[in-house]
Amino acid sequence: MTTQVARLEFREAMARVCAPVNIVTTDGPAGRGGFTATAMCSVSDDPPTLLVCMNERSAQTGMFLANQRFCVNVLTQSHMHLAAKFAGAIRDMAERYQAARWQTMPSGMPALLDAIVSFDCEIGAVNKVGTHNVMFGRVVDIRHGSDEAALLYVGRDYMQPSALGSFGG
């Protein structure tokens, strides 16, 4: 017999998992959008594929699915203010984008100029799992940027790598 872990217990446990912070962008016929995500990871290197999870209740879900493209921008520690804006602190999309400098990838996707790395992706598949859409992106271009340390998220807060030793201690 399989038992299910309670939703809140799972959320509390996941809050203890450290993850890099990313801004996922899109642009195209359906419009320009972007959101902050920690649910991103590599899937395969043949073909190069990654996944990003997006809450299906997000007002931007339709835009991302219609544009069929996205760009994952891995943030540095100096992007904490930008992560907050794209997480919803600022609703106006134009204002979010004005808070940073962007480069347009050959596909037309917005790439954060000083991101650690930007992955330009075409959506290959989307699977709905619970409350989220898991978007599988085939990586068509990569732009390397900053050598700064990554912005991390753990314990429901942004962290610098040097601060991790004290978490949960």
N, C-alpha and C positions, 0 to 999 in steps of 0.2 A: 504494500500500500504506500502510495506517494503522498507526503504531506506538503503543504505550501507554507512558506515563510510569510509572516504578516508583512504587509506593505511598509509600515513604519519601521519595523525591525530591519528590513532590507535597506531602507533609506538611511537609517542610522549607521549601518555597517558600511554602506557605500560612501558615506561622508568621510570615512577613515582612509579611503583610497585616493592616493595622490594622482592627479592627471594634469597634463599640459593644457593650457587655455588657448583656444583658437577662435578666430572670427571667420565664419563661413559666409561668403558673399555670392551674389548672383546678379546678372543683368541680362536683359533681353527683351523680347516682345511683351512679356508679362510684367516687366518692370524691374527696378533695382531694389535689392533687399540685402539683408545681412543679419546674422545673429551670433551670439557667443555660444560656444559649445566646448564641452570637455569630452563628450562621447564621440571620439574619433579614433580610429586605429587602422593600421595596415591590415589588409586581407590577403594579398598575394603580390609577388613580384613578377609573375608570369601569367597573365598580363598584369602590369602594375595597377593595383586596385586598392582603394581604401574605402572605409565606410564612415558615415556621419549619421547620427541619430537626431531627429527633429520632432518635437512634439507636434502631433497631427492637429492639435487645436490652435496652433500658431496661425495668426492671420497671414503669414507669409508662405505657408505650406503650398498653396495652389501656385504661387509665383515660382517657387523653386521647381516644382514638378512640371510646370508649363515651359519654363526656360530650358529644362533638361541639362543644365550645366551649373557647376558651382566651383568656387575656389576656396580651399582651406588655407588660412593664413595663421601660422604658428606664432604666438605672441611672445615678446620679451617682457622682462620685468618692468620696463618703462611704459608698457601699454596698459597698465592696470586701469587707468581712467577710461581708455577706449573699450576695454572689456566690459566695464560697467555700462557704458553708453549702449553698446550693442546687445547687452543683456536686458535692456528695456528701461534703463534709467532715463533715456531720451526716446520718445516715441517717434519723433520726426526723422525719417530716414535721411533726408538731405542734411540735417544737422549732425547726424551720426557720421556721415561721410566727410563733412567739413572739418571734423575734429582730427583728421589725419591726412597724410599724403598717400596718393594711390597711383598705381601704374596699371595700364590696361594690358592684359595678357593678349596674345594673338587671337584667342577665342572671343575676346571682348569682356572677359571676366575681370572685375576689379581685384588687384593684388596690392596688399599693404606694402608700401615701398620699403619700410624698414622691418618687415617680418623676418623671423629666422629663416623660414622657407615658406613658399607658397606653392600649393599643388592645384593645378588647373585640371578640372575633371568634367567628363561627360557622364551623365547618369546612365548606368547600364541596367540597373534593376532597383526596384523599391519594394521592400517587404514591410508590411504593417505588423508590429509586434507590440501588443498591449496598447499603450497610449502614444507610441512613437512610430514614425516612419523611419526605417533604416534605409538610407540612400547609399547604394554602392556606386562609387565613382571610378571610372576608368581614367587613370592619370594620363593626360595628353601632353602636359608640359610642366616643368618645375622651374621655379626661380629661387635661387639662393640669395639670402640677404644678410642680415645682421649676425654677428658672432656673440651677441649678448646672451646671458643666461635666460632660460625659458621662464615664463610666468606660469606658476603652478597653482592648482586649486585643491585644497584639502581642509577638512574640518569646517566646511562651508565658508571658507575665506581664501583670498589670494595669499600665496606664500612665495618667499624667495627660497631657493634651494638651501641656503645656509640656516634657515629657520626650521627645517624639517626635523632636526634632531630633537627638538623640544616638544613636538606634537605628541599628545597622548601620554606624556611621561609623568 
